[in-house]
């Protein structure tokens, strides 16, 4: 496909010191849904995830475990590789910041930044001394005005992490000189940061003034060495953010992967790390002469009983446990449907069961099972495609609802990342399909021996289920694959082009249907 558009999608690389929790799963699943959707829509997609493996916190954890830092990272990174299988992710690449290619890319961007001048004509990087508050847990510097005093009398960052006073020689990036360029970037690219509430937060932060940023450390050694500066290692966030460039071959900006994907990069991040991605990262890139991302979307937190999940509170939800209890596709659906993407949301057993038994089992599952069962019983599993002029007004109006669904869903997913609203649109058609079944009453048509009308109604319904299954495929790939198998849809006809242009064939015999969306039964969960 010579004119095939490209799409480069990244999760934040996950901190290797953590164990994967539902927050990691949430970001990964959202990216997976978007990547699958864009592939079905004809895009050449590269979907990247990986692990962030440097910094003082990792060094301390390795020491506590009695391991060398790299051996510690080798072991811990495997936990995040396992997410691919656990969540059925379709990522194309997995990067680690301890890879030699990443050291090359990180040092290359440092040199590129250092070689340029700031908008005020000054050197982008200069040597100074850092004295201020630093949170090891966040690997972040904080101003005094951002801190609060905890009940234990210790100063804490907005994240709740304890901070410590640090003084050391450091190289600084003249972030203050880039304030006007950043504000112009946000003004000229209103869709750069999403959702709008997060964009407004970033703009207000930058309008409030920017301090120069310490970008090297000398009090520990686990990191990427600063070029030509013995004893200095790169600030972990400059190192970590560069992974997005590393994965497409930077500093070779002429290689096919870079030229294909970098102009179309989309970062998906949690709201707590938006400042790094939407302020520091664009400034670094502009200083290095590299194109900034097309879009940065910051989603909210998943809350457990109204509180952010944390190890200290003991309320962390592990994805393996959640999937073990409810099943993978139901969890995928729930996380994308229940919580408006971009806002904070709650997880509860009651709402999970409600979605599984209501949306999946009763609505879509019941629709598919009873329609395909009637095709099997009434037509020996064979669909007969009707002539267009055979459709009555009610048939045409109903058929048009699912035929136009892609045009309603595409801007919600690809444009706004409003996954919950996209699913709401799809489920409106599910509800209307169930109403159409009741109104047309195929069982009554069979009893009346109205074969022509019966065949038409069953085909229109089966065709609607085909369209629904293809649109829901990015959200629940295993379940919808089974549903499309039962409809006899060829593998090559399971994309959005085929959704519009390749209706169900007439005369093919469908396999005997089997339920795809089982109900959640409390007694079974307890046994």
C-alpha positions as CSV (number, residue, x, y, z in Angstrom):
1,X,0.0,0.0,0.0
2,X,2.2,2.9,-1.2
3,X,-0.2,5.5,0.2
4,X,-0.8,3.7,3.5
5,X,-0.8,6.3,6.3
6,X,1.4,5.7,9.3
7,X,0.8,5.8,13.0
8,X,3.4,5.5,15.8
9,X,1.8,4.8,19.2
10,X,3.7,4.7,22.5
11,X,2.9,3.9,26.1
12,X,5.1,5.5,28.7
13,X,7.9,3.0,29.3
14,X,7.1,1.5,32.7
15,X,9.4,1.9,35.7
16,X,11.2,-1.4,36.1
17,X,11.2,-1.1,39.9
18,X,7.4,-1.6,40.0
19,X,5.3,-4.7,39.7
20,X,2.6,-4.4,37.0
21,X,-0.6,-3.1,38.4
22,X,-4.0,-2.1,36.9
23,X,-2.8,1.4,36.1
24,X,-0.1,-0.1,33.8
25,X,-2.8,-2.4,32.3
26,X,-5.1,0.5,31.8
27,X,-2.6,2.5,29.7
28,X,-1.5,-0.6,27.8
29,X,-5.0,-1.7,27.0
30,X,-6.0,1.8,25.8
31,X,-3.0,1.9,23.5
32,X,-3.8,-1.6,22.3
33,X,-7.4,-0.7,21.4
34,X,-6.2,2.4,19.5
35,X,-3.4,0.4,17.7
36,X,-5.8,-2.3,16.7
37,X,-8.4,0.2,15.6
38,X,-5.9,2.1,13.4
39,X,-4.7,-1.1,11.8
40,X,-8.3,-2.1,10.9
41,X,-8.6,1.4,9.4
42,X,-5.8,0.9,7.0
43,X,-2.9,2.4,9.0
44,X,0.7,1.2,9.1
45,X,1.0,1.0,12.9
46,X,4.0,0.8,15.2
47,X,3.0,0.2,18.8
48,X,5.8,0.5,21.3
49,X,6.1,-0.2,25.0
50,X,9.0,-1.1,27.3
51,X,10.8,-0.5,30.6
52,X,12.6,2.5,32.2
53,X,15.6,1.0,34.0
54,X,17.9,3.8,35.2
55,X,18.0,6.1,38.2
56,X,18.8,6.3,41.8
57,X,15.7,4.3,42.9
58,X,16.6,1.3,40.7
59,X,20.2,1.4,42.0
60,X,19.0,1.4,45.6
61,X,16.6,-1.4,44.9
62,X,19.2,-3.5,43.2
63,X,21.5,-3.0,46.2
64,X,18.8,-4.0,48.6
65,X,18.2,-7.2,46.5
66,X,21.9,-8.0,46.6
67,X,22.1,-7.8,42.8
68,X,23.9,-5.8,40.2
69,X,21.6,-3.1,38.6
70,X,21.6,-4.8,35.2
71,X,20.8,-8.2,36.6
72,X,18.0,-6.7,38.7
73,X,16.6,-5.0,35.6
74,X,16.8,-8.2,33.6
75,X,14.7,-9.9,36.1
76,X,12.2,-7.1,36.7
77,X,11.7,-6.2,33.1
78,X,10.3,-9.7,32.5
79,X,7.3,-8.8,34.6
80,X,6.3,-6.2,32.0
81,X,7.0,-8.5,29.0
82,X,4.5,-10.9,30.6
83,X,1.8,-8.2,30.3
84,X,1.7,-8.8,26.5
85,X,0.5,-12.3,27.0
86,X,-1.7,-11.5,30.0
87,X,-3.6,-8.6,28.2
88,X,-3.3,-9.9,24.7
89,X,-1.5,-6.8,23.6
90,X,-0.5,-6.3,19.9
91,X,2.6,-4.2,20.5
92,X,5.1,-4.3,17.7
93,X,8.2,-3.5,19.8
94,X,9.4,-3.6,23.4
95,X,12.3,-1.4,24.4
96,X,14.6,-1.3,27.5
97,X,16.6,1.7,28.4
98,X,19.6,-0.4,29.2
99,X,20.0,-1.5,25.5
100,X,23.2,-0.2,23.8
101,X,21.2,1.4,21.0
102,X,19.4,3.5,23.7
103,X,22.7,4.7,25.2
104,X,23.7,5.8,21.7
105,X,20.4,7.7,21.1
106,X,20.5,9.3,24.5
107,X,24.0,10.6,24.1
108,X,23.2,11.7,20.6
109,X,20.2,13.9,21.7
110,X,22.4,15.4,24.5
111,X,25.0,16.4,21.9
112,X,22.3,17.8,19.6
113,X,20.8,19.9,22.4
114,X,24.2,21.1,23.5
115,X,25.2,22.0,19.9
116,X,22.3,24.3,19.5
117,X,21.3,27.7,20.9
118,X,18.3,28.6,22.9
119,X,15.7,31.1,21.5
120,X,17.6,33.8,23.4
121,X,20.8,32.9,21.7
122,X,22.4,31.2,24.7
123,X,23.9,27.7,25.1
124,X,21.1,25.2,25.7
125,X,23.2,23.3,28.3
126,X,25.4,24.8,31.0
127,X,27.3,23.6,34.0
128,X,26.1,24.7,37.4
129,X,25.2,23.4,40.9
130,X,21.8,22.0,41.8
131,X,20.4,22.7,45.3
132,X,16.8,21.8,45.9
133,X,14.2,19.2,46.7
134,X,14.3,15.8,44.9
135,X,11.9,12.9,45.2
136,X,13.7,9.6,44.6
137,X,10.4,7.7,44.1
138,X,9.3,10.1,41.3
139,X,12.8,10.8,40.0
140,X,11.7,14.4,39.9
141,X,12.8,17.8,41.2
142,X,10.2,20.0,42.9
143,X,10.0,23.7,43.9
144,X,9.4,24.6,47.5
145,X,6.0,26.0,46.5
146,X,4.9,22.5,45.2
147,X,5.6,20.8,48.5
148,X,3.4,20.0,51.5
149,X,4.3,18.8,55.0
150,X,2.9,15.4,55.9
151,X,1.6,14.2,59.2
152,X,5.1,12.9,60.0
153,X,6.5,16.3,59.5
154,X,8.4,15.4,56.3
155,X,8.1,17.4,53.1
156,X,6.3,15.6,50.4
157,X,5.8,16.1,46.6
158,X,2.3,16.5,45.1
159,X,2.5,12.7,44.4
160,X,2.9,12.0,48.1
161,X,6.5,11.0,47.7
162,X,9.0,12.0,50.3
163,X,11.6,14.6,49.1
164,X,15.1,15.1,50.2
165,X,17.4,18.1,49.9
166,X,20.1,17.6,47.2
167,X,23.2,19.6,46.4
168,X,25.5,18.5,43.7
169,X,27.2,19.7,40.5
170,X,24.8,19.5,37.6
171,X,24.4,20.4,34.0
172,X,21.3,22.5,33.4
173,X,19.0,22.8,30.4
174,X,17.8,26.4,29.7
175,X,14.1,25.5,29.9
176,X,13.3,29.1,30.9
177,X,14.4,30.2,27.4
178,X,11.9,27.9,25.8
179,X,8.8,29.3,27.5
180,X,7.5,31.4,24.6
181,X,8.3,28.7,22.0
182,X,6.3,26.2,24.1
183,X,3.3,28.5,24.4
184,X,3.4,29.1,20.7
185,X,3.5,25.4,20.1
186,X,0.4,24.9,22.2
187,X,-1.4,27.8,20.6
188,X,-0.6,26.7,17.0
189,X,-1.4,23.0,17.7
190,X,-4.6,23.0,19.8
191,X,-4.9,19.2,19.5
192,X,-1.3,18.5,20.7
193,X,-2.4,17.8,24.3
194,X,-5.6,16.0,25.2
195,X,-8.0,16.1,26.8
196,X,-8.7,19.8,26.8
197,X,-8.6,20.0,30.6
198,X,-5.0,18.6,30.7
199,X,-4.0,21.0,27.9
200,X,-5.2,23.9,29.9
201,X,-3.3,22.7,33.0
202,X,-0.1,22.5,30.9
203,X,-0.6,26.0,29.4
204,X,-1.2,27.5,32.9
205,X,1.9,25.8,34.2
206,X,4.1,27.2,31.4
207,X,2.5,30.6,31.6
208,X,3.5,30.7,35.3
209,X,7.2,30.7,34.3
210,X,9.8,28.0,33.9
211,X,13.0,27.4,35.8
212,X,16.0,25.8,34.2
213,X,16.1,22.1,34.6
214,X,18.9,20.0,36.1
215,X,19.6,17.2,33.6
216,X,22.6,15.4,35.1
217,X,23.4,13.8,38.4
218,X,26.7,13.0,40.2
219,X,25.7,11.4,43.4
220,X,25.1,7.9,41.9
221,X,26.2,6.1,38.8
222,X,23.4,4.0,37.4
223,X,22.4,5.7,34.2
224,X,23.6,6.9,30.8
225,X,26.9,8.7,31.0
226,X,26.9,12.4,29.9
227,X,29.1,12.7,26.8
228,X,32.5,14.2,27.6
229,X,31.6,14.8,31.3
230,X,33.2,12.2,33.6
231,X,31.2,11.6,36.7
232,X,27.9,12.9,35.3
233,X,25.0,10.7,34.3
234,X,21.9,11.9,32.4
235,X,18.8,12.8,34.3
236,X,16.6,9.8,34.1
237,X,13.7,11.6,32.5
238,X,15.8,12.9,29.6
239,X,17.1,9.4,29.2
240,X,13.7,7.7,29.5
241,X,11.9,10.0,27.1
242,X,14.5,9.4,24.5
243,X,13.3,5.8,24.2
244,X,10.6,6.9,21.7
245,X,13.4,8.1,19.4
246,X,15.6,5.1,20.0
247,X,12.9,2.7,18.9
248,X,12.8,4.2,15.4
249,X,16.6,4.4,14.9
250,X,17.6,7.8,16.2
251,X,20.1,9.4,15.6
252,X,19.8,8.1,12.1
253,X,17.0,10.3,11.0
254,X,17.2,9.2,7.4
255,X,16.4,5.5,8.1
256,X,13.0,4.2,6.9
257,X,11.5,3.6,10.3
258,X,12.3,7.1,11.5
259,X,11.0,8.8,8.3
260,X,7.9,6.5,8.3
261,X,6.8,6.8,11.9
262,X,8.4,9.7,13.8
263,X,6.3,12.4,12.0
264,X,3.2,10.6,13.3
265,X,4.0,9.8,16.9
266,X,1.3,9.7,19.5
267,X,2.2,9.4,23.2
268,X,-0.4,7.9,25.7
269,X,0.5,8.7,29.3
270,X,-1.0,9.0,32.8
271,X,-1.9,12.5,34.0
272,X,0.8,12.3,36.7
273,X,3.6,12.3,34.1
274,X,2.1,14.8,31.7
275,X,4.5,17.6,32.6
276,X,7.5,15.5,31.5
277,X,5.9,14.7,28.2
278,X,4.2,17.9,27.4
279,X,6.7,20.5,28.7
280,X,10.2,19.0,29.1
281,X,10.0,16.6,26.1
282,X,8.9,19.1,23.4
283,X,11.5,21.6,24.7
284,X,14.2,18.9,24.5
285,X,13.1,18.0,21.0
286,X,12.9,21.6,19.7
287,X,16.4,22.2,21.1
288,X,17.7,19.1,19.4
289,X,16.1,20.1,16.1
290,X,13.7,17.1,16.1
291,X,10.0,17.3,15.2
292,X,7.7,17.3,18.3
293,X,4.9,14.7,18.7
294,X,1.6,15.0,16.9
295,X,-0.4,14.3,20.1
296,X,0.0,13.6,23.8
297,X,-3.0,12.2,25.6
298,X,-3.1,12.0,29.4
299,X,-5.6,9.7,30.9
300,X,-6.9,9.8,34.5
301,X,-6.4,7.4,37.4
302,X,-8.3,4.3,38.3
303,X,-9.4,4.6,41.9
304,X,-10.1,1.9,44.4
305,X,-13.0,3.1,46.7
306,X,-12.2,6.7,45.9
307,X,-8.5,6.5,46.6
308,X,-5.5,6.4,44.2
309,X,-4.0,2.9,44.4
310,X,-0.6,2.7,46.0
311,X,1.5,0.0,47.7
312,X,1.6,2.0,50.9
313,X,-2.2,1.9,51.2
314,X,-2.3,-1.7,50.3
315,X,-5.1,-1.2,47.7
316,X,-3.3,-2.0,44.5
317,X,-5.3,-4.2,42.1
318,X,-3.2,-6.6,40.0
319,X,-4.4,-7.3,36.5
320,X,-3.7,-11.0,36.7
321,X,-6.1,-11.3,39.6
322,X,-8.7,-9.2,37.9
323,X,-8.5,-11.2,34.7
324,X,-8.5,-14.5,36.6
325,X,-11.8,-13.5,38.2
326,X,-13.7,-12.0,35.3
327,X,-11.9,-13.0,32.1
328,X,-9.7,-11.0,29.8
329,X,-12.1,-9.6,27.2
330,X,-14.7,-8.6,29.9
331,X,-12.0,-6.7,31.7
332,X,-10.8,-5.0,28.5
333,X,-14.4,-4.0,27.7
334,X,-15.1,-2.8,31.3
335,X,-12.0,-0.6,31.5
336,X,-12.7,1.1,28.2
337,X,-16.5,1.4,28.7
338,X,-17.0,2.2,32.4
339,X,-14.5,5.0,32.8
340,X,-14.5,8.2,30.5
341,X,-11.0,8.1,29.2
342,X,-9.1,11.1,30.4
343,X,-11.0,11.4,33.7
344,X,-10.5,9.5,37.0
345,X,-12.7,6.5,37.4
346,X,-13.7,3.8,39.8
347,X,-13.4,0.0,39.7
348,X,-15.9,-2.0,41.6
349,X,-17.1,-5.6,41.6
350,X,-20.7,-4.5,41.2
351,X,-20.2,-2.4,38.1
352,X,-18.0,-5.1,36.6
353,X,-20.7,-7.7,37.0
354,X,-23.2,-5.2,35.7
355,X,-21.3,-4.7,32.5
356,X,-20.5,-8.4,32.0
357,X,-24.1,-9.6,32.6
358,X,-25.9,-6.6,31.1
359,X,-23.9,-5.2,28.1
360,X,-22.1,-8.5,27.2
361,X,-24.3,-11.4,28.1
362,X,-27.8,-9.9,27.9
363,X,-27.3,-7.4,25.1
364,X,-24.6,-8.4,22.5
365,X,-24.3,-12.0,23.6
366,X,-28.1,-12.7,23.6
367,X,-28.4,-10.9,20.2
368,X,-25.8,-13.0,18.5
369,X,-26.8,-16.3,20.1
370,X,-30.5,-16.0,19.3
371,X,-30.0,-14.7,15.8
372,X,-27.5,-17.3,14.8
373,X,-29.5,-20.0,16.5
374,X,-32.5,-19.0,14.4
375,X,-30.4,-19.0,11.2
376,X,-29.4,-22.6,12.2
377,X,-32.9,-23.8,13.1
378,X,-35.0,-21.9,10.5
379,X,-32.6,-21.9,7.5
380,X,-30.3,-24.8,8.1
381,X,-27.5,-22.4,8.9
382,X,-27.6,-20.8,5.4
383,X,-28.0,-17.0,4.9
384,X,-29.8,-15.7,1.8
385,X,-28.8,-12.2,0.8
386,X,-31.9,-10.2,-0.2
387,X,-32.2,-7.9,-3.2
388,X,-32.0,-4.3,-2.1
389,X,-35.6,-3.6,-3.4
390,X,-36.9,-6.3,-1.1
391,X,-36.2,-4.3,2.0
392,X,-39.1,-2.5,3.7
393,X,-38.7,0.9,5.3
394,X,-38.1,-0.6,8.7
395,X,-35.4,-2.8,7.3
396,X,-33.7,0.0,5.5
397,X,-33.8,2.3,8.4
398,X,-32.4,-0.3,10.8
399,X,-29.7,-1.4,8.3
400,X,-28.6,2.2,7.8
401,X,-27.9,2.5,11.6
402,X,-25.2,-0.2,11.6
403,X,-24.0,0.8,8.1
404,X,-23.2,4.3,9.3
405,X,-21.7,3.3,12.6
406,X,-18.1,3.4,11.5
407,X,-18.4,7.1,10.6
408,X,-19.8,7.9,14.0
409,X,-17.2,5.8,15.9
410,X,-14.0,6.7,14.0
411,X,-13.7,10.3,15.2
412,X,-14.4,9.2,18.8
413,X,-11.6,6.7,18.8
414,X,-9.0,8.0,16.4
415,X,-9.7,11.7,17.1
416,X,-10.8,12.1,20.7
417,X,-9.7,8.9,22.3
418,X,-13.2,8.8,23.8
419,X,-13.4,5.0,24.0
420,X,-16.4,4.9,26.3
421,X,-18.4,7.2,24.0
422,X,-17.5,5.0,21.0
423,X,-18.7,1.9,22.9
424,X,-21.9,3.8,23.8
425,X,-22.6,4.5,20.1
426,X,-22.0,0.8,19.3
427,X,-24.3,-0.4,22.1
428,X,-27.1,1.9,20.9
429,X,-27.1,-0.2,17.7
430,X,-27.0,-3.4,19.8
431,X,-30.1,-2.2,21.6
432,X,-31.8,-1.3,18.4
433,X,-30.9,-4.7,16.9
434,X,-32.6,-6.5,19.8
435,X,-35.7,-4.3,19.3
436,X,-35.7,-5.1,15.6
437,X,-35.6,-8.8,16.5
438,X,-38.7,-8.4,18.8
439,X,-40.5,-6.2,16.3
440,X,-39.9,-8.5,13.3
441,X,-40.5,-11.8,15.3
442,X,-38.7,-14.3,13.0
443,X,-40.4,-17.1,14.9
444,X,-43.7,-15.8,13.8
445,X,-42.5,-15.5,10.2
446,X,-41.4,-19.1,10.4
447,X,-44.8,-20.2,11.8
448,X,-46.5,-18.3,9.0
449,X,-44.3,-19.9,6.5
450,X,-43.2,-16.5,5.2
451,X,-39.8,-17.8,4.0
452,X,-38.8,-14.8,1.9
453,X,-39.4,-12.3,4.7
454,X,-37.8,-14.6,7.2
455,X,-34.6,-14.9,5.2
456,X,-34.5,-11.1,4.7
457,X,-34.8,-10.4,8.4
458,X,-32.2,-13.0,9.5
459,X,-29.8,-11.7,6.9
460,X,-30.2,-8.1,8.0
461,X,-29.6,-9.1,11.6
462,X,-26.6,-11.3,10.8
463,X,-25.1,-8.5,8.7
464,X,-25.6,-6.1,11.6
465,X,-23.8,-8.5,13.9
466,X,-20.9,-8.7,11.5
467,X,-20.5,-4.9,11.5
468,X,-20.8,-4.8,15.3
469,X,-18.2,-7.6,15.7
470,X,-15.6,-5.8,13.4
471,X,-16.1,-2.5,15.3
472,X,-15.8,-4.2,18.7
473,X,-12.8,-6.3,17.6
474,X,-10.2,-3.8,18.9
475,X,-11.8,-3.9,22.3
476,X,-12.4,-7.6,22.7
477,X,-10.3,-9.4,20.0
478,X,-10.7,-12.9,21.3
479,X,-14.5,-12.8,21.7
480,X,-15.1,-11.0,18.4
481,X,-12.8,-13.3,16.5
482,X,-15.0,-16.2,17.7
483,X,-18.1,-14.3,16.7
484,X,-16.8,-13.6,13.2
485,X,-15.8,-17.2,12.9
486,X,-19.4,-18.2,13.6
487,X,-20.5,-15.7,10.9
488,X,-18.1,-17.3,8.4
489,X,-16.3,-14.0,7.8
490,X,-12.9,-14.7,6.1
491,X,-9.8,-13.5,7.9
492,X,-9.0,-11.0,5.1
493,X,-12.4,-9.4,5.4
494,X,-12.1,-8.4,9.1
495,X,-11.2,-4.7,8.7
496,X,-13.0,-1.5,8.2
497,X,-12.6,-1.5,4.4
498,X,-14.3,-4.9,4.3
499,X,-16.9,-3.7,6.9
500,X,-18.2,-1.3,4.3
501,X,-17.6,-3.2,1.1
502,X,-17.9,-7.0,1.8
503,X,-21.2,-7.9,3.3
504,X,-22.0,-11.5,4.3
505,X,-22.0,-13.9,1.4
506,X,-25.2,-15.6,0.3
507,X,-25.5,-19.3,0.4
508,X,-22.6,-20.2,2.7
509,X,-23.4,-22.6,5.5
510,X,-22.6,-21.2,8.9
511,X,-21.2,-23.4,11.7
512,X,-23.4,-24.2,14.7
513,X,-23.3,-21.2,17.1
514,X,-21.9,-21.2,20.5
515,X,-22.2,-18.6,23.3
516,X,-19.4,-16.0,23.3
517,X,-20.3,-13.9,26.3
518,X,-21.1,-16.0,29.4
519,X,-22.8,-14.6,32.4
520,X,-20.8,-14.0,35.6
521,X,-22.3,-16.2,38.3
522,X,-21.3,-15.4,41.9
523,X,-21.5,-19.0,43.0
524,X,-19.0,-20.1,40.4
525,X,-16.6,-17.4,41.4
526,X,-16.7,-18.6,45.0
527,X,-16.3,-22.3,44.3
